């Protein structure tokens, strides 16, 4: 079931949504901000960021194997981290715009699996 992009009004707090994308410490700060003032936008982007962090950790583990495969493995590592960067950038831009738009490729999966986490 695809999640459609929705724009949250200016009255909603975008701080937690934006900060969640800025390093792991930013994620923790955004988590504290969202717990003090729960907003749908903040919870949505916290789920997206948590999914991205979990995916990045899995990619880091996979990189250990791929680094030993000359050229093809290295290209796969480059493609993997490049894709994660694009997902991160798209999520950050959606948070800045105040949109609840899922990241490309994996955003809908994160919303399905993480459900009501951070609500």
Protein Blocks (a to p, Z undefined) as FASTA:
>chain_A
ZZddddddfkbcfklmmmmmnojklmmmmmmmmmmmccfklmmmmmmmmmmmmmmmmmmm
mmmmmmmmghklmmmmmmmmmmmmmmmmmmmmmmmnopacddehjlmmmmmmnmmgoZZ
